[in-house]
Amino acid sequence: MARGFKIIVEGDYALFSRPELKVERVSYDVPTISALEGLIKCVYWKPAIRYVIDRIVVFNPIKFINVRRNEVKYKVSGSAIKKQMKGIISSPDIITCEDRTQRAGMLLKDVKYGISFHFEMTGIKSEHDDESEEKHFNILLRRLRAGQHFKQPHLGCREFSVKKIELVDEFDYSLVSDELKGDIDLGYMLYGMKFNDGGVPMNSDWENPKFSDKADALYYRPHMIDGVIDVPKYKEEMKC
């Protein structure tokens, strides 16, 4: 039986990008599921487990701010790195002063979220062959209590770091802003990516698994009721 965790995260800024708006980044009103999974993975992650978000609590009023940032037009491709390793090309570097451009971003400010989640076992084993649920539960619990992480947790984009992560027993729903009271239809939001392999190795070999890189985007249409998004309730009606 899955055992869950409840954490509260806070940050000065957040950006949960809408995929339909690529050039000028615009944030969803609330976090995406994939962004929260990525945040938790910054604390602890192993191939043997996958995180499942159960509930999102939005405490602070939804406030947007428009900022303009310097960004690089391109990114280094994986093929360029492989060619450099083989000595085919001299350098795949990007010269930022030549490829810099300004882009506007519609960000969220002063955010505070409650995240209720649990993890499931994937079936992938490590070389140590010690992948018990109890082991991963205790490691994650210890790291959350100590405020540890192996890379900086962030809210959507990496430049918007989490200011505080707190492990709690229960959420205090009285702290939810009055501005969020009622039933708010959030529209269609990106839930995550559905890989063609379904999480099962294409070669049917769990010792040396090979997975598919092909995936389709999944969308769901959640409602925020009094600041709370009950994820499983709307997950059943996902669209690809």
PyMOL commands that set and color helices and strands:
alter all, ss='L'
color gray80, all
select helices_A, chain A and resi 33-41+78-85+96-99+133-146+173-175+178-180+231-235
alter helices_A, ss='H'
color red, helices_A
select strands_A, chain A and resi 4-14+25-26+49-58+64-72+100-121+164-167+183-185+189-195+215-220+223-225+228-230
alter strands_A, ss='S'
color yellow, strands_A
deselect
rebuild
show_as cartoon
